[in-house]
Amino acid sequence: MKKLLMLMILFVTLLSACSNDGLETITFHGDSENWSSELVIKQVSGDIYEEVYVTLEYLGDEEVSLVQTRLETPWLDFLDALTSGDRLPENNVIGYPPYQNHRFIHAYEDGYDFEMDIVWTVNNQSRKEVLVFTTDDARTSEVAP
């Protein structure tokens, strides 16, 4: 009986240890004159196979009244691009809710770049910059919590 219990514990331990092998977390950075951004693709297991986290920081000194962003990948056509319109918080950092299953990992594996169009308003005048996200291409494997 003890051997059977030990065997079951070993089996469950092996299954749980192997279930998240090969999942990646890839971090990209995009910088321009007025903005800095980080995009993190985190592979997860289950029906949701990826979560993408984006933060955007305003580096300028002027008061911004509105920020509109559009995040593009080759997997998203023009109408499906991830868009957002936000007021800039006092700390100048916008943290977007995670995007799930938008095939960022597939675009990355196929060698595509990610771009974010940023349009913001200062003193009733619109300004625009484009961030191109880059990574050092050092893939990291991480076991998801």
C-alpha positions as CSV (number, residue, x, y, z in Angstrom):
1,M,0.0,0.0,0.0
2,K,2.8,2.4,0.9
3,K,4.5,1.6,-2.4
4,L,1.3,2.4,-4.3
5,L,0.9,5.7,-2.5
6,M,4.5,6.6,-3.2
7,L,4.1,5.7,-6.8
8,M,1.0,7.8,-7.1
9,I,2.7,10.8,-5.5
10,L,5.6,10.5,-7.8
11,F,3.3,10.2,-10.8
12,V,1.3,13.3,-9.9
13,T,4.5,15.3,-9.2
14,L,6.0,14.4,-12.6
15,L,2.7,15.4,-14.3
16,S,2.5,18.7,-12.6
17,A,6.2,19.5,-13.2
18,C,6.0,18.7,-16.9
19,S,2.7,20.5,-17.6
20,N,4.3,24.0,-18.1
21,D,7.5,23.0,-19.7
22,G,8.3,25.0,-22.8
23,L,6.2,28.0,-22.0
24,E,7.9,31.2,-22.9
25,T,7.9,34.8,-21.7
26,I,9.2,37.3,-24.2
27,T,9.7,41.0,-23.5
28,F,9.8,43.7,-26.1
29,H,10.6,47.4,-25.7
30,G,9.6,50.4,-27.8
31,D,11.0,53.9,-27.3
32,S,10.5,57.2,-29.0
33,E,11.1,60.9,-28.2
34,N,8.0,61.2,-25.9
35,W,7.1,57.6,-25.1
36,S,8.5,54.4,-23.7
37,S,6.7,51.1,-23.7
38,E,7.0,47.4,-22.8
39,L,5.2,44.6,-24.3
40,V,5.4,41.1,-22.6
41,I,4.1,38.0,-24.3
42,K,3.5,35.2,-21.7
43,Q,2.5,31.8,-22.9
44,V,0.1,30.0,-20.6
45,S,-1.5,26.6,-20.8
46,G,-5.2,25.9,-21.3
47,D,-7.8,27.5,-23.5
48,I,-6.0,30.8,-23.1
49,Y,-2.6,30.1,-24.6
50,E,-1.1,33.6,-24.4
51,E,-1.5,36.8,-22.4
52,V,0.1,40.0,-23.7
53,Y,0.7,42.9,-21.2
54,V,1.5,46.4,-22.4
55,T,2.5,49.4,-20.4
56,L,3.0,52.9,-21.9
57,E,4.9,55.7,-20.2
58,Y,4.8,59.4,-21.3
59,L,8.3,60.9,-21.0
60,G,7.4,64.5,-21.9
61,D,6.7,67.5,-19.6
62,E,3.5,68.9,-21.2
63,E,0.0,68.2,-19.9
64,V,-1.6,65.5,-22.0
65,S,-5.4,65.4,-22.2
66,L,-6.0,62.2,-24.2
67,V,-3.9,59.3,-25.5
68,Q,-5.1,57.0,-28.3
69,T,-3.1,53.9,-29.2
70,R,-3.3,51.3,-31.9
71,L,-1.3,48.1,-31.6
72,E,-0.7,46.2,-34.8
73,T,0.5,42.8,-35.7
74,P,0.3,41.0,-39.1
75,W,-2.3,38.7,-37.6
76,L,-4.7,41.6,-36.9
77,D,-6.2,43.3,-40.0
78,F,-6.8,47.0,-39.9
79,L,-10.3,46.7,-38.4
80,D,-9.1,44.2,-35.7
81,A,-6.1,46.2,-34.5
82,L,-6.1,46.6,-30.7
83,T,-7.1,50.2,-30.1
84,S,-7.6,52.2,-26.9
85,G,-8.4,55.7,-25.9
86,D,-7.4,56.8,-22.3
87,R,-6.7,59.8,-20.2
88,L,-3.2,59.9,-19.0
89,P,-2.9,59.0,-15.3
90,E,-1.0,61.3,-12.9
91,N,2.0,58.9,-12.9
92,N,2.2,59.2,-16.7
93,V,1.9,55.4,-17.1
94,I,-0.9,53.5,-18.8
95,G,-1.2,49.8,-18.0
96,Y,-3.5,48.0,-20.4
97,P,-5.5,44.9,-19.3
98,P,-4.0,41.7,-20.8
99,Y,-4.8,40.9,-24.4
100,Q,-5.6,37.2,-24.7
101,N,-5.2,34.8,-27.6
102,H,-4.4,37.5,-30.3
103,R,-1.7,35.3,-31.8
104,F,1.3,37.5,-30.8
105,I,3.4,34.5,-30.2
106,H,2.7,33.2,-33.7
107,A,3.7,36.6,-35.2
108,Y,6.9,36.6,-33.1
109,E,7.8,33.1,-34.2
110,D,7.2,34.1,-37.9
111,G,9.6,37.0,-37.4
112,Y,7.1,39.9,-37.6
113,D,7.5,43.2,-35.7
114,F,5.0,44.8,-33.5
115,E,4.1,48.5,-33.8
116,M,2.1,50.9,-31.7
117,D,0.7,54.2,-33.2
118,I,0.3,56.8,-30.5
119,V,-1.8,59.9,-30.9
120,W,-2.0,62.3,-28.0
121,T,-3.4,65.7,-27.4
122,V,-1.6,68.7,-25.9
123,N,-3.2,72.1,-25.8
124,N,-5.9,71.0,-28.3
125,Q,-3.2,69.9,-30.8
126,S,-2.7,66.3,-31.8
127,R,0.8,64.7,-32.0
128,K,1.7,61.3,-33.3
129,E,4.6,58.9,-32.9
130,V,5.1,55.2,-33.8
131,L,6.8,52.8,-31.5
132,V,8.5,49.7,-33.0
133,F,9.0,47.0,-30.4
134,T,12.2,45.1,-30.3
135,T,13.6,42.3,-28.2
136,D,17.1,41.0,-27.7
137,D,15.8,37.7,-29.1
138,A,17.0,35.8,-26.0
139,R,14.1,33.5,-25.5
140,T,13.4,32.6,-21.9
141,S,11.5,29.6,-20.8
142,E,9.5,30.1,-17.6
143,V,7.2,27.9,-15.7
144,A,3.9,29.7,-15.4
145,P,2.7,30.0,-11.8
